[in-house]
Amino acid sequence: MKVLVLASQKGGVGKTTLAAHLAVAAEAAGDGPVALIDTDPQGSLAAWWNSRQAEVPAFSPAQIQNLSGQLDQLRSAAFRLVVIDTPPAMTAAIADVVRQADLVVIPVRPSPHDLRAVGQTVELVEGAQKPFLFAITQAKAGARLTAQAVAALSAHGQVAQALVGDRVDFAASMIDGRTVGELNHRSTSAAEVAALWRQVKEALTGKKKR
């Protein structure tokens, strides 16, 4: 079982949306069963799952004080992937969550403010000696700032080549517990999420798809 943690000190980067979409993409790719854990007190991921009609991915109520034991139970239940959403803050509790990760995905919007804020997240993840992958979210097609963001982040770590665009269908899909691929599996947004999951899987397993 692999543990994927999404973390960012900066709010508004689409972390919860990405957690939900990656979990569903993993199930669609045959990489499940997948379980979700929401450690954000706002409970946005839990609310999304509660409004969802599909049976997968599963949801495991958060117990941060016993997260290790919770993960052991999921491992015993034969889950292959656990995706954990975290609140937009860098606290001791989040550090404990990150220490359970096989990979940390750090969502970043291509904006100067977001790029300046990413250092604290990287510092926490590196302090836990965990591998991480930057994921560009809310990117505008052809914008120079997006290319500049990729270049800037590449100096600090690996950046996923699959960019997640700034489109209304991401927010629209989350309203009733779905994802962009479930709204329209042929959409550009769905293709971006599927491509991002493939790269996240490569980073998790260390195996590139041939």
For each residue, the residues with C-beta under 8 A, 3 or more apart:
1: 71 74 75 79 80 81 82
2: 80 81 82 102 103 204 205
3: 71 81 82 84 100 101 102 103
4: 22 81 82 83 84 101 102 103 104 105 200 204
5: 84 86 97 98 100 101 103 104 105
6: 15 16 18 19 22 83 84 85 86 104 105 106 107
7: 15 86 94 97 98 104 105 106 121 124 125
8: 11 13 15 86 88 106 107 108 118 121
9: 88 89 90 117 118 120 121 124
10: 13 88 108 109 113 114 117 118 121
11: 8 88
12: 88 109
13: 8 10 88 107 108 109 114 137 138
14: 17 18 107 109 137 138 164 170
15: 6 7 8 18 19 85 86 88 107
16: 6 19 20 40 44 45 48 85 174
17: 14 20 21 137 170 171 174
18: 6 14 15 21 22 105 107 135 137 164
19: 6 15 16 22 23 36 45 83 84 85
20: 16 17 23 24 36 45 48 49 174 179
21: 17 18 24 25 170 179 180 181 193
22: 4 6 18 19 25 26 83 105 193 196 197 200
23: 19 20 26 27 34 36 57 81 83
24: 20 21 27 28 54 56 57 179 181 182
25: 21 22 28 29 179 181 193 194 196 197
26: 22 23 29 31 32 34 57 81 83 197 201
27: 23 24 30 31 32 33 34 56 57
28: 24 25 181 194
29: 25 26 194 197 198 201
30: 27
31: 26 27 34 80 81 197 201
32: 26 27 56 57 79 80 81
33: 27 56 57 58 78 79 80 81
34: 23 26 27 31 56 57 58 79 80 81 82 83
35: 57 58 59 60 74 79 81 82 83
36: 19 20 23 45 49 57 58 59 60 82 83 84 85
37: 59 60 61 62 67 70 82 83 84 85
38: 43 44 45 46 49 59 62 84 85
39: 62 64 67 84 85 86 87 93 94 97
40: 16 43 44 45 85 86 87 88
41: 87
42: 87
43: 38 40 46 47
44: 16 38 40 47 48 85
45: 16 19 20 36 38 40 48 49 85
46: 38 43 49 50 59 61
47: 43 44 50 51
48: 16 20 44 45 51 52 174 177
49: 20 36 38 45 46 52 57 59 177
50: 46 47 177
51: 47 48 175 176 177
52: 48 49 176 177 178
53: 177
54: 24 177 178 182
55:
56: 24 27 32 33 34
57: 23 24 26 27 32 33 34 35 36 49 83
58: 33 34 35 36 79
59: 35 36 37 38 46 49
60: 35 36 37 70 74 82
61: 37 46
62: 37 38 39 67
63: 66 67 69 70
64: 39 67 93 96 97
65:
66: 63 69 70
67: 37 39 62 63 64 70 71 96 97 100
68: 71 72 100
69: 63 66 72 73
70: 37 60 63 66 67 73 74
71: 1 3 67 68 74 75 82 100
72: 68 69 75 76
73: 69 70 76 77
74: 1 35 60 70 71 77 79 82
75: 1 71 72 78 79
76: 72 73
77: 73 74
78: 33 75
79: 1 32 33 34 35 58 74 75 82
80: 1 2 31 32 33 34
81: 1 2 3 4 23 26 31 32 33 34 35 204
82: 1 2 3 4 34 35 36 37 60 71 74 79
83: 4 6 19 22 23 26 34 35 36 37 57
84: 3 4 5 6 19 36 37 38 39 97 100 101
85: 6 15 16 19 36 37 38 39 40 44 45
86: 5 6 7 8 15 39 40 94 97 98
87: 39 40 41 42 91 94
88: 8 9 10 11 12 13 15 40
89: 9 94
90: 9 94 95 120 121 124
91: 87 94 95
92: 95 96
93: 39 64 96 97
94: 7 39 86 87 89 90 91 97 98 124
95: 90 91 92 98 99 124 127 128
96: 64 67 92 93 99 100
97: 5 7 39 64 67 84 86 93 94 100 101
98: 5 7 86 94 95 101 104 124 125 128 130
99: 95 96 128 130
100: 3 5 67 68 71 84 96 97
101: 3 4 5 84 97 98 104 128 130
102: 2 3 4 130 131 204
103: 2 3 4 5 130 131 132 133 200 203 204
104: 4 5 6 7 98 101 125 130 131 132 133
105: 4 5 6 7 18 22 132 133 134 135 200
106: 6 7 8 118 121 122 125 132 133 134 135
107: 6 8 13 14 15 18 134 135 136 137
108: 8 10 13 114 115 118 134 135 136 137 149 153
109: 10 12 13 14 114 136 137 138 139
110: 114 115 136 138 139 140 143 145 146 148 149 150
111: 114 115 145 149
112: 115 116
113: 10 116 117
114: 10 13 108 109 110 111 117 118 149
115: 108 110 111 112 118 149 152 153
116: 112 113 119
117: 9 10 113 114 120 121
118: 8 9 10 106 108 114 115 121 122 134 153 156
119: 116 122 123
120: 9 90 117 123 124
121: 7 8 9 10 90 106 117 118 124 125
122: 106 118 119 125 126 132 156 157
123: 119 120 126 127
124: 7 9 90 94 95 98 120 121 127 128
125: 7 98 104 106 121 122 128 130 132
126: 122 123 129 130 132
127: 95 123 124
128: 95 98 99 101 124 125
129: 126
130: 98 99 101 102 103 104 125 126
131: 102 103 104 203
132: 103 104 105 106 122 125 126 157 158
133: 103 104 105 106 157 158 159 160 199 200 203
134: 105 106 107 108 118 153 156 157 158 159 160
135: 18 105 106 107 108 159 160 162 164 196 200
136: 107 108 109 110 139 146 149 150 153 159 160 163 164
137: 13 14 17 18 107 108 109 164
138: 13 14 109 110 164 165 166
139: 109 110 136 143 146 163 164 165 166
140: 110 143 145 146 165 166
141: 165
142: 146
143: 110 139 140 146 147
144: 147 148
145: 110 111 140 148 149
146: 110 136 139 140 142 143 149 150 163
147: 143 144 150 151
148: 110 144 145 151 152
149: 108 110 111 114 115 136 145 146 152 153
150: 110 136 146 147 153 154 159
151: 147 148 154 155
152: 115 148 149 155 156
153: 108 115 118 134 136 149 150 156 157 159
154: 150 151 157 158 159
155: 151 152
156: 118 122 134 152 153
157: 122 132 133 134 153 154
158: 132 133 134 154 203
159: 133 134 135 136 150 153 154
160: 133 134 135 136 163 196 199 200
161: 195 199
162: 135 192 195 196 198 199
163: 136 139 146 160 192
164: 14 18 135 136 137 138 139 170 189 192 193 196
165: 138 139 140 141 188 189 192
166: 138 139 140
167: 170 180 188 189
168: 171 172
169: 172 173 180 183 184 187 189
170: 14 17 21 164 167 173 174 180 189
171: 17 168 174 175
172: 168 169 175 183
173: 169 170 176 178 179 180 182 183
174: 16 17 20 48 170 171 177 178 179
175: 51 171 172
176: 51 52 173
177: 48 49 50 51 52 53 54 174
178: 52 54 173 174 182 183
179: 20 21 24 25 173 174 182 183 190 193
180: 21 167 169 170 173 183 184 187 189 190 193
181: 21 24 25 28 184 185 187 189 190 193 194
182: 24 54 173 178 179 185
183: 169 172 173 178 179 180 187 190
184: 169 180 181 187 190
185: 181 182 190
186: 190
187: 169 180 181 183 184 190 191
188: 165 167 191 192
189: 164 165 167 169 170 180 181 192 193
190: 179 180 181 183 184 185 186 187 193 194
191: 187 188 194 195
192: 162 163 164 165 188 189 195 196
193: 21 22 25 164 179 180 181 189 190 196 197
194: 25 28 29 181 190 191 197 198
195: 161 162 191 192 198 199
196: 22 25 135 160 162 164 192 193 199 200
197: 22 25 26 29 31 193 194 200 201
198: 29 162 194 195 201 202 209
199: 133 160 161 162 195 196 202 203
200: 4 22 103 105 133 135 160 196 197 203 204
201: 26 29 31 197 198 204 205 209
202: 198 199 205 206 207 208 209
203: 103 131 133 158 199 200 206
204: 2 4 81 102 103 200 201
205: 2 201 202
206: 202 203
207: 202
208: 202
209: 198 201 202
210:
